[in-house]
Amino acid sequence: LTSPGIKAFNVLCWAVQVGALAKDEVALDSFTLDEFLAAHEGRKPPLKNFSLATFKRGLAELETAKLIAKTLRKGRYFINPSFVFNGDRVAFSTVIERQEPTYQDALEARGQQRLEV
């Protein structure tokens, strides 16, 4: 990614953390950029040359890199879960399988013991 792409990616990650947890789309528009800049106002080093035009060039680069994809609503983008995972697309689970009882288990259940010869 070039400089605009990296800057837009930072806004994307921030927007996911702030308002799009457990969702598959995020708002990336001028309002989101304004909120991002306000949240990072006292940052050292300060964000330089981060205008709306730079942000839009960065978003186009993120689309080309297939990190985001446009939705039908203007300013909203789908997140590629392969790059930015926010806990919505993949479910982690544990599978517990039942074993068939053995002959020894059946004897022990009846209170009997197997005779060894």
Order of alpha helices (4+ residues) and beta strands (2+ residues): alpha-beta-alpha-alpha-beta-beta-alpha
